[in-house]
Amino acid sequence: MTASAPRSIAEYLRQLRAELAGEDPALIQDALYDAEEYLRAEIAAHPDKSEADVLEIIASTYGAPDEVANAYRETESRVKAALRTPRPGGGAVSVGNGFFGVFLDVRAYTSLFFMLLSLATGVLYFTFAVAGLSISFGCAVLVIGVPFFLMFMGLTRVLSLAEGRLIEAMTGERMPRRPAHPGSGHGFWMRIGLMLKDPRTWSTLAYLLLMLPLGIVYFAIASIGLALSLSLIFAPLFAAADRFSWVGGDALNFQPSWMGSIWALPILVALGVVLLTLLMHLARGIGHLHALFAKSFLVSRPGIAAA
């Protein structure tokens, strides 16, 4: 091994983090977790060797920190290239060019679906967070209080991973596929202390609470926008149904009289198409902004999480 070669897991992780400086925080979190998991498994498999000797062997198999960092960068670039929207005739295309080009962007549709889904997930997350905190504080004076609180915080991190995978699938923004690495060479209680000191633990809890008001806003924008734009687009059908009594009774009498005019129908359809297009652009923008917002709350920042 060279003089700068790592001689402990903690040193290896520090060097790997340094080599990945400037990369996506989600990528760094995954790389640190994978590296620590592999290193600890290799050390456990060679109890007759010192940690430094095992790391020397690993340098020729798993790779030195700089080699591992380069491998992660190459893999990430290939994944991003594979996820680009293909051009119908081959090659890649930057979707969303032009006002109506948004209808060719899959992310606009998935982001719109995420906005509609966010009300349900927001209610779920808010209920989980409030119930967990209430029970934890209520049982704080009992023996079961501390174990329940620790279990609740652990489940909070698991839920944050699930939310991250959902956000990545809906918006395309890179999110962690692994939890934050637990830290090197610490006992159980030390790890618990590090988890409670980690700002990401509490920012994750704050994110779960904030998802309810955000979910309400997202759902309102998506549902009202869809209802308004689609009702205008299908105004000719409503007018025809009203004129030829396809719908019985006075079901359509709420419409203004001018909506049944022949000259007004093309204007209504055009207005509906414009509103729907604006909604798709807005949904794509909200999806991107929410992904960045979620990443700032759910992803460990280099140098902040326990090392």
N, C-alpha and C positions, 0 to 999 in steps of 0.2 A: 504493500500500500504506500502511496505517496504521503508526504507530510500533511497535505491538506485533506487526505481521505478521512471520511467519518469513522469514528471508533465507537460510536454509540448510536442507538436509535434516535435519541433526541438531537444529536448532531446531524445525523442523516436527514431528518425532517427539516431542520433549520436550513441546511444547504439546499434541499429540494425546494423549500419555500422561496429561498433567495433566487434560485434558478428560474422559478416561475413568476418572478416579480413582474407586474404589469399585465399578466394574463387575467382572464375572467375569474373572479373570486369563486364561482361555482366550480370551475375546472381545478383550481388550487385545492379547494376543499375535498374534491373527489380524489385527487392525486395523493394528498396527505393521508387520507383514510386508507386507500389501497396499499400505499407503501408501508404504513405502520402495521396493518393487518398481515401483510406478507412477511415483514421483518420479524415480527413476534412469533409467527408460525415457524419460521426457519430457526430461530434461536431455541424455541421449545423443542424442535426436532433434533437439535445437537446439544444435549445437556453437558456433554463432555468437553465442549469448546467454550472459550470465552466469547463475550459479545463482540469484541474487536475481531477475533478470528473468523466468526461467522460472517461479519460484515465484509471481511476481505474476500470470502467465498462468494458472497452475494454480488460483489462488484463485477464478477465475471459471468453471473447468471442473470440476476434481475436487472443489474446495471447500476452505474454510479449515478448520483443525483442529477448531473447534467445530461446524461444519456436518457434517464427516465423522463426528465422534463422535455427533451426534444421529441421523445416518442409520444408523449401526451399532446404536444403541439401538432404533430403530424396527424395523429388520429383525429383530433378536434377539427383540423382543416378539412380532412376527408369527409367527416360527418356533415359539416356545414355545406360542403359542395354537393353532397348527396341530397340534402334537404332543400336545395334551391329548386324553385318551381321550374319544371322543364318547359321548353318551347314545344308546341304541338308538332313541329316538323323536325325536332331535334335541337340539341343545344340548350342553353339556358336563357331565360328572359327575366328582365326586371319587371315584375308584374306591377300593376297599378299605375303605369304610365298613362297620363291623360285622365280626364275626369271620370269617364266611364270604364277605364281600365281596372278599377277596383273590383269589378265583378269577375275578373279573371284571377283574383288573388284569393287563394284558399284561406289565408289568415284572416281575411275580412269576415268570412263566414264563421270560422271557428271562434273569432273574437266576439262576434255577435252572439253566438251560442253561449260563450262564457259569460257574457253580460246577463243573459236570461237565466243561466244556471246559478249566478252569484247570489241571488236571493236565497235559494235553498242552502247553499254552502255557508252563506253568512249566518243564517239562523242556526245551522248546525254548529259552526265554530263558536258563535257567541254563547249558545246554550252550554256547550262543553266547557268553555272558559269560565263562565259565571258559576256554573254548578261546581266545577272543580275547586275554584277559589273559595266558594262559600263553605263547602264541606271541609276543605283544608283548614280554614280559619275556625270553623265550628268545632272541629275535632282536635284543635291545636293542644288543648289541655289533656287530651286522652293519649293513651299509649299508641293507638292506631293513627293518630294525627300525622306524625312525621312520615311513617311509611306510605300513607295515602298521598301526602303532598309530593313525595319523591316519585311515586308512581305516576301521579298526575303530570308532573313536569316532564317525565320521560315520555309519556303519551303525547304531550304537547309537541315534542320534537319529532316524534313519528308522524303526527298529523301534519307538521310543517313540510316534511319530505313528500307526503302524499299531495299536498297543495302545490308544491313545487313541480311535481311531475305533471299535474293537471295544467298548470300555467304553461309549462314548456310545450305540452301537446297542443294547447289552444293558441298560443301566441308565437311559438318558435324561439322564445328567449331561453338561453341556456340556464338551466337550474341544476342544483346538486342532485346526483343520483346516489350519493352516499352521505351519511351523517357527518358532522364535524368530527375530526379524529379526536379520540378521548384523552390524549395526552400520554406522554411517555414515562414509564417507570413510577407511576403513582399508585398508591393503594386505593381501596374502595372509597374510603371516606375522603381522601384527598381529591379523588375524581368528582365526588359529590360536591365538594367545596368549589372546585374549578367550574363545574356546571352552573352552580348558583352565582358565581362571580362573572360568568360569561355574559356580556351584554346581549348576545343573540338569544339567550334563554328568555329574557324579559321582553325583548323586541318581538320575539315570536308570539308571546302571549298578547302583547299589544296588537299585533296584526290580527289575531283571531277575534279580538274584541272590535276592531275597526271594520272588519269585513261585513258586519251587519249594516251599518249606515251606508257603506260603499255599495253593498249588494242591493240595497233598496234603490239607491240612485241609479245604478247600472240597469237594474230591471225596469225601472220607470222609463228611462231613456229608450231602451230597446223596445219595450212593449208598446209605448205610446207612438214611437217613431214607426214601427211596423204597422200598427193599426191605422194610423193616419195615411201613410203613403200607400198601403195596399188598398184602403178604401177608395182613394182617389184613382188609383190605377184601374180598379174594377168598377168604377162609376158607371161605364156604359152598360155593364151587366145589370147593375142595380136599377138603372133607368129603364132598361128593356123589360126587366121583371115587373117593374111598377106599371109600365105602359100596357103590357100585354097580360097583366094580372097573373104572372107566374108565381107570385107570392100572394097568398090570400089575405083578406082583411086590410087593415090600415098599417101593416108592418112598416111600410116605407114612407108613410106620410110625414115623417120627421124631416125629409129632405126639402131644402128650399126649392121653389118652383123653377128657378133658373138652372138647376142641376139636370132637369129633364130636357133642356134645350139642346138641339143638335150642335150648335156652335160652341157650346160650353164644354161638351164632353172631351174633345181633343185637348183643350186647355187643362182640364182636370187630369187627364191621363199623363200629359207632359209634366204637370206639376208633381204628380205622384212619383213619376220616374226620377225627377230631380231630387225630391225629398228622400226617396229610397237610396239613391246614390250618395247623398250627403250622409245618411245614416250609416252606410257601409264604410265611408271614409272615417266617420266619427268612431265607429266601432273598432276599426283597425287602429286608430290613434289611441283610443282608450285602452285597448288590449296591450299595446306597446308600453304606454305609460304605467299601467298597472303592473306589468311584468317588472319594470324597473323599480317601482315602489315596493313590490313584494321581495325583490332581490335585496333591497336595502334593509329589510326587516328580517328575512329568513336565512340569509347566507352569511357565513362567518367571513369577516374581513381579515386579510392577512395581517398577522401580528396582534390581533385582538383576542382570538380564541386561545384557549389554553394550549400551550405548546409542550 
